């Protein structure tokens, strides 16, 4: 936890705040501040700032909060991700939030087990809690917008344009001809499609290609989705910043 | 498991092989092939090829192995990593092996808890088993060389040159002035230093800088090490391939 994330409703006009529960336990057991120390805080969806420790108790911490600056800009990356199994999804949610991904669509695919859509992790409260852990790690206050879409075809045919307006469409695909630098960035942000274990089916890969997703290869190795997502995001961010071809 | 990894000692001259245990269970329960199907196999440290299914039994699989091609080239990235806590280390070992990292030094640092060096995960058999899982994921046969060094200063002062010959030295550091593209690649590979949670101490960062590590920033966000490693590796690979500045 590199940031203590607060809800807007927790803040009094004067800025004093008493933390209890998980956040207080983390402050008391891991950060172990003294009275007068300043901790990094942020308001969900809002500003970053500091929380000066006013008082420490065995199970609570009182902070004087000063909000000072905007959160970091969004990363120029959105993700269209075949829904991974819950254990992997949790890591992907953390990483996506910590990296500042703009929008994350979790999509059904032929090779996505239908049961994954029943995971308790996908209930609104659970999803938000996981994203919050990622924001606390990444020192950001704005979570990716997460859309859950069970059916591949209606999403790709009817919703793509609205879901990722103005983003260049990329498909990370082992069988693609060239590496990322063989493509030219043509927009200030990109949406990257990352397939399920075993890959998109040929039908799905074709449908994405028909809808403007340009394939690029990550090389002969196959990364698990929780490693592939930061690997791809790192590459695409650098590629957008520097251009190529 | 995208590859069935075999030990050289398991292979008979004629190439027939009976799998049992973990690998057989994976083949029977997840891949569920028919007799005559070909599975991807590789020999640890050696070639990739196919294993034609000759026979299936309730707890074993007999393959006819044909070795055909070299494993993918090593990624142009080595890592100098402050030893993470065991739960994170396991993920980093998987990702490093799947990505084809050349050498991985796990280093002590002021902010690395001494107890981490006593983790059972660091015993030779356990470490190899984790790397093997990464190779099976990544479809490679060659694991990163892993060096474990408890003491920061002797390693940096006495061993660096031998550990990473010919590699450009980079330091992923939040406080660094510019992004990766502000640096120019000057070697065919790079070693990237990634600090502990909380970062290298100023003394450690200075010592790395004095020994030729050039800092670059990953931006205002702080990624957990298991996400930072693939993020950094993806960026550095693209940067080496395309150059900048």
Interface residues (C-beta under 8 A of the other chain):
Chain A: X2 X72 X75 X91 X94 X95 X98 X99 X100 X137 X138 X139 X140 X179 X180 X181 X219 X220 X221 X222 X223 X224 X226 X227 X228 X230 X231 X232 X233 X234 X235 X237 X238 X239 X241 X242 X244
Chain B: X2 X72 X91 X94 X95 X98 X99 X100 X137 X138 X139 X140 X179 X180 X181 X219 X220 X221 X222 X223 X224 X226 X227 X228 X230 X231 X232 X233 X234 X235 X237 X238 X239 X241 X242 X244
